[in-house]
Amino acid sequence: MKRGIIVTLIIAFALLIVVMQGFFIVSESEQVVITQFGKPVGEAITNAGMHFKIPFIQRANFFDKRYLEWDGDPNQVPTKDKKFIFVDTYARWQITDPLQFYKRLTNERGAQSRLDDILDGETRDFIANNYLEETVRTSNRTPISSGAISEIIEDSLTTIYVGRDSIQESIQKSANAQASDLGIAILDFRFKRINYVEEVRTQVYERMKSERYRIADKFRSEGQGEASRINGEKERELKTIQSEAFRKAEEIKGVADAKAAAIYSSAYDKNRASRNLYSFLKSMETFQKTFNTETTVILSTDSDLYKYLKSMD
């Protein structure tokens, strides 16, 4: 009986191992290719659930259904205008045909290596066929500015005919054409970073500084022109105010003089004795200021001074 129990346990254990080796579970994010002695058998399994394979003979090769990441190494690449730049890229890809993927690439490590060759090569080719501005800029954007400053910035920007986005799309399209028989699809491709080599960086910085100097000089000249215009308007308004004030002052003086003359005339006409006394006193003041003991004067008989001298007799 002991021997029968042992045999039964051994058989049960063997069946358990067979079951464990034969059944496998596929999750929602996985797909499986069954191989027998290293060669694919049947179609790929893409549905989630429990599946069976021949134990110890067949093997389940799991592949990811989700989007996978490819991160390129920064490379020094020349542009069409012979300027060297460092280009760092990344992409997203997916296994669309797991059976073809296994036949051509075996695993994700092989896929990453193949993508390195395809994407790095396409990046190098497309950048080498375009100018530096086409790689760096996306479109002919309009500066957010106004007046002459806007004209300076627009003149300093080279016209773009291709643009960075278009180059990225072209690289992705060409890479997909090469990867069409690999069972994968490149879903997205982007430039992570573009940096200049030291020589180009120096040229770019110098150009940026010269453009800023031009803009600053333009601001200064516009400011000086505006200041001159404001000063001119100030002087014109000041002269206008002064002339208007002078005119009003003269008008007031004229009115005052006219009133004073009218008052003098009215007083002169009303009191003849006072008038005669005033004339006499003014003449005496004139005598006092004009003559002394040594003064000799020749007077006409029609002179007012002679009249008063004669009347003194």
C-alpha positions as CSV (number, residue, x, y, z in Angstrom):
1,M,0.0,0.0,0.0
2,K,2.8,2.4,0.8
3,R,4.3,1.6,-2.6
4,G,1.0,2.3,-4.3
5,I,0.6,5.6,-2.5
6,I,4.1,6.7,-3.5
7,V,3.4,5.8,-7.2
8,T,0.2,7.7,-7.1
9,L,1.9,10.8,-5.6
10,I,4.6,10.5,-8.3
11,I,2.0,10.3,-11.1
12,A,0.1,13.2,-9.6
13,F,3.2,15.3,-9.3
14,A,4.1,14.5,-12.9
15,L,0.6,15.4,-14.1
16,L,0.9,18.7,-12.2
17,I,4.2,19.5,-13.9
18,V,2.7,18.6,-17.3
19,V,-0.3,20.8,-16.6
20,M,1.9,23.7,-15.4
21,Q,4.1,23.3,-18.5
22,G,1.1,23.0,-20.9
23,F,-1.1,25.8,-19.8
24,F,-0.1,29.5,-19.9
25,I,-1.9,32.8,-19.4
26,V,-1.9,35.7,-21.8
27,S,-2.7,39.1,-20.3
28,E,-4.3,42.1,-22.0
29,S,-0.9,43.7,-22.7
30,E,0.8,40.6,-24.1
31,Q,0.8,38.6,-27.3
32,V,2.4,35.1,-27.8
33,V,4.2,33.2,-30.5
34,I,4.4,29.4,-30.0
35,T,7.7,27.8,-31.1
36,Q,8.6,24.2,-31.4
37,F,12.3,23.4,-31.5
38,G,12.9,27.1,-32.2
39,K,10.5,27.4,-35.1
40,P,7.1,29.2,-35.0
41,V,4.1,27.0,-34.9
42,G,0.6,28.2,-35.9
43,E,-0.6,31.8,-35.7
44,A,0.3,34.3,-33.0
45,I,-1.9,34.4,-30.0
46,T,-3.2,38.0,-29.4
47,N,-6.3,37.3,-27.3
48,A,-6.0,37.4,-23.5
49,G,-6.9,34.3,-21.5
50,M,-5.6,30.8,-20.7
51,H,-4.0,28.8,-23.6
52,F,-2.4,25.4,-24.0
53,K,0.9,24.2,-25.6
54,I,2.6,20.9,-25.8
55,P,4.7,20.5,-22.6
56,F,8.5,20.4,-22.9
57,I,8.3,20.6,-26.7
58,Q,6.7,23.9,-27.4
59,R,7.6,27.2,-25.9
60,A,5.6,30.4,-25.4
61,N,7.4,33.6,-26.5
62,F,5.7,36.7,-25.0
63,F,5.8,40.1,-26.6
64,D,4.4,43.4,-25.4
65,K,1.3,44.8,-27.1
66,R,1.8,48.3,-25.7
67,Y,3.8,51.2,-27.2
68,L,7.5,50.8,-26.7
69,E,10.2,53.4,-26.3
70,W,13.3,53.9,-28.5
71,D,15.8,56.4,-27.3
72,G,18.6,57.3,-29.7
73,D,22.1,58.2,-28.9
74,P,23.2,61.9,-29.6
75,N,25.1,62.0,-32.8
76,Q,27.1,64.7,-34.5
77,V,25.5,65.3,-37.9
78,P,26.4,67.8,-40.7
79,T,23.6,69.9,-42.3
80,K,23.4,70.9,-45.9
81,D,25.2,74.2,-45.3
82,K,28.1,72.2,-43.7
83,K,27.3,73.1,-40.1
84,F,27.7,70.3,-37.5
85,I,25.1,69.8,-34.8
86,F,24.4,67.3,-32.1
87,V,21.0,65.6,-32.6
88,D,19.3,63.6,-29.9
89,T,16.1,61.7,-31.0
90,Y,13.5,59.5,-29.6
91,A,10.6,57.4,-31.0
92,R,7.6,55.2,-30.0
93,W,7.0,51.9,-31.8
94,Q,4.7,48.9,-31.5
95,I,4.8,45.2,-32.5
96,T,2.0,44.9,-35.0
97,D,2.8,41.4,-36.3
98,P,4.3,39.2,-33.6
99,L,4.9,36.2,-35.8
100,Q,6.8,38.3,-38.4
101,F,8.6,40.1,-35.6
102,Y,9.8,36.8,-34.1
103,K,11.0,35.5,-37.5
104,R,12.9,38.7,-38.3
105,L,14.1,40.1,-35.0
106,T,13.5,37.4,-32.4
107,N,13.1,39.7,-29.4
108,E,12.9,43.4,-28.4
109,R,16.7,43.7,-28.0
110,G,17.1,42.8,-31.7
111,A,14.3,45.3,-32.5
112,Q,16.1,48.1,-30.7
113,S,19.3,47.3,-32.5
114,R,17.5,47.3,-35.9
115,L,15.8,50.6,-35.0
116,D,19.1,52.2,-34.2
117,D,20.3,51.4,-37.7
118,I,17.1,52.6,-39.4
119,L,16.3,55.8,-37.4
120,D,19.9,57.0,-37.0
121,G,20.5,56.5,-40.7
122,E,17.3,58.3,-41.8
123,T,18.0,61.1,-39.3
124,R,21.5,61.6,-40.7
125,D,20.2,61.5,-44.3
126,F,17.4,64.0,-43.9
127,I,19.4,66.5,-41.8
128,A,22.3,66.3,-44.3
129,N,19.8,67.3,-47.1
130,N,18.4,70.3,-45.3
131,Y,19.8,73.6,-44.0
132,L,20.4,74.3,-40.3
133,E,17.4,76.7,-40.1
134,E,15.1,74.1,-41.6
135,T,16.1,71.6,-38.8
136,V,15.9,74.1,-35.9
137,R,12.7,76.0,-36.9
138,T,9.2,74.8,-37.6
139,S,7.7,77.5,-39.7
140,N,7.9,81.2,-40.8
141,R,6.5,82.6,-37.6
142,T,5.5,86.2,-37.3
143,P,7.2,88.0,-34.3
144,I,5.0,89.4,-31.7
145,S,6.1,93.0,-32.1
146,S,5.2,96.2,-34.0
147,G,6.6,99.0,-36.0
148,A,10.2,99.1,-37.2
149,I,11.3,96.5,-34.6
150,S,9.0,93.9,-36.3
151,E,10.6,94.7,-39.6
152,I,14.1,94.1,-38.2
153,I,13.2,90.8,-36.7
154,E,11.4,89.6,-39.9
155,D,14.4,90.6,-42.0
156,S,16.7,88.6,-39.7
157,L,14.7,85.4,-40.0
158,T,15.5,83.1,-43.0
159,T,12.5,81.9,-44.9
160,I,11.6,78.3,-44.1
161,Y,10.4,75.9,-46.9
162,V,10.5,72.6,-45.1
163,G,10.7,73.0,-41.3
164,R,11.4,70.8,-38.4
165,D,8.0,69.1,-38.2
166,S,8.1,68.2,-41.8
167,I,11.6,66.6,-41.4
168,Q,10.4,64.6,-38.5
169,E,7.4,63.3,-40.4
170,S,9.6,62.4,-43.4
171,I,12.0,60.5,-41.2
172,Q,9.1,58.6,-39.6
173,K,7.6,57.8,-43.0
174,S,10.8,56.6,-44.5
175,A,11.7,54.5,-41.4
176,N,8.3,52.8,-41.5
177,A,8.8,51.9,-45.1
178,Q,12.1,50.1,-44.1
179,A,10.5,48.5,-41.1
180,S,7.4,47.3,-42.9
181,D,8.6,43.7,-43.1
182,L,9.8,43.5,-39.5
183,G,6.4,43.3,-37.9
184,I,6.7,46.6,-36.2
185,A,5.3,50.1,-36.8
186,I,7.0,53.4,-35.8
187,L,4.2,55.5,-34.2
188,D,6.1,58.7,-33.5
189,F,9.5,60.2,-34.1
190,R,10.8,63.5,-32.6
191,F,14.0,65.4,-32.1
192,K,14.5,65.5,-28.3
193,R,17.3,68.0,-28.5
194,I,19.4,69.8,-31.1
195,N,22.6,71.4,-29.9
196,Y,25.3,73.2,-31.8
197,V,29.0,72.3,-31.8
198,E,31.3,74.9,-30.3
199,E,32.1,76.7,-33.6
200,V,28.5,76.9,-34.7
201,R,27.4,77.9,-31.2
202,T,29.8,80.8,-31.2
203,Q,28.5,82.0,-34.6
204,V,24.9,81.7,-33.4
205,Y,25.6,83.7,-30.2
206,E,27.4,86.4,-32.2
207,R,24.4,86.7,-34.6
208,M,22.0,86.8,-31.7
209,K,24.0,89.6,-30.0
210,S,24.2,91.6,-33.3
211,E,20.5,91.3,-33.8
212,R,19.8,92.5,-30.2
213,Y,22.2,95.4,-30.7
214,R,20.3,96.4,-33.9
215,I,17.0,96.3,-32.1
216,A,18.5,98.3,-29.1
217,D,19.9,100.9,-31.5
218,K,16.5,101.1,-33.3
219,F,14.8,101.6,-29.9
220,R,17.2,104.3,-29.0
221,S,16.8,106.1,-32.3
222,E,13.0,105.9,-32.1
223,G,13.2,107.1,-28.5
224,Q,15.4,110.1,-29.5
225,G,13.0,110.9,-32.3
226,E,10.0,110.8,-30.0
227,A,11.8,112.9,-27.4
228,S,12.6,115.5,-30.1
229,R,9.0,115.5,-31.2
230,I,7.8,116.0,-27.6
231,N,10.3,118.8,-27.0
232,G,9.3,120.5,-30.2
233,E,5.6,120.3,-29.2
234,K,6.5,121.6,-25.8
235,E,8.4,124.6,-27.2
236,R,5.6,125.4,-29.6
237,E,2.9,125.2,-27.0
238,L,5.1,127.3,-24.6
239,K,5.5,130.0,-27.2
240,T,1.8,129.9,-28.0
241,I,1.0,130.3,-24.3
242,Q,3.5,133.1,-23.9
243,S,2.3,135.0,-27.0
244,E,-1.3,134.6,-25.9
245,A,-0.4,135.8,-22.4
246,F,1.5,138.8,-23.8
247,R,-1.4,139.7,-26.1
248,K,-3.8,139.5,-23.2
249,A,-1.4,141.6,-21.0
250,E,-1.1,144.2,-23.7
251,E,-4.8,144.3,-24.2
252,I,-5.3,144.8,-20.4
253,K,-2.6,147.5,-20.4
254,G,-4.2,149.3,-23.3
255,V,-7.6,149.2,-21.7
256,A,-6.1,150.5,-18.4
257,D,-4.2,153.3,-20.2
258,A,-7.3,154.3,-22.1
259,K,-9.3,154.5,-18.8
260,A,-6.5,156.5,-17.2
261,A,-6.3,158.9,-20.1
262,A,-10.1,159.3,-20.0
263,I,-9.9,160.0,-16.3
264,Y,-7.1,162.5,-16.8
265,S,-9.0,164.2,-19.6
266,S,-12.1,164.4,-17.6
267,A,-10.3,165.8,-14.6
268,Y,-8.5,168.3,-16.9
269,D,-11.7,169.6,-18.4
270,K,-13.5,169.9,-15.1
271,N,-10.9,172.1,-13.2
272,R,-9.1,174.7,-15.2
273,A,-7.5,176.4,-12.2
274,S,-6.0,173.1,-11.1
275,R,-4.8,172.6,-14.6
276,N,-3.0,176.0,-14.7
277,L,-1.5,175.3,-11.3
278,Y,-0.3,171.9,-12.5
279,S,1.3,173.4,-15.6
280,F,3.0,176.1,-13.5
281,L,4.4,173.6,-11.0
282,K,5.7,171.3,-13.7
283,S,7.4,174.4,-15.4
284,M,9.0,175.4,-12.1
285,E,10.3,171.8,-11.7
286,T,11.8,172.1,-15.1
287,F,13.4,175.4,-14.3
288,Q,14.9,174.0,-11.1
289,K,16.4,171.0,-12.9
290,T,17.6,172.9,-15.9
291,F,18.9,176.2,-14.7
292,N,21.5,177.3,-12.1
293,T,23.2,180.7,-11.3
294,E,25.6,180.3,-14.2
295,T,23.0,179.2,-16.9
296,T,22.4,181.4,-19.9
297,V,19.2,180.7,-21.8
298,I,17.9,182.2,-25.1
299,L,14.1,181.9,-25.2
300,S,11.6,182.7,-27.8
301,T,8.8,185.0,-26.9
302,D,6.4,182.0,-27.8
303,S,8.0,179.7,-25.2
304,D,6.0,178.5,-22.3
305,L,9.0,179.1,-20.0
306,Y,9.2,182.8,-21.2
307,K,5.6,183.2,-20.5
308,Y,6.0,182.3,-16.8
309,L,9.2,184.4,-16.5
310,K,7.4,187.4,-17.9
311,S,4.4,186.9,-15.7
312,M,6.7,187.1,-12.7
313,D,7.2,190.8,-13.4
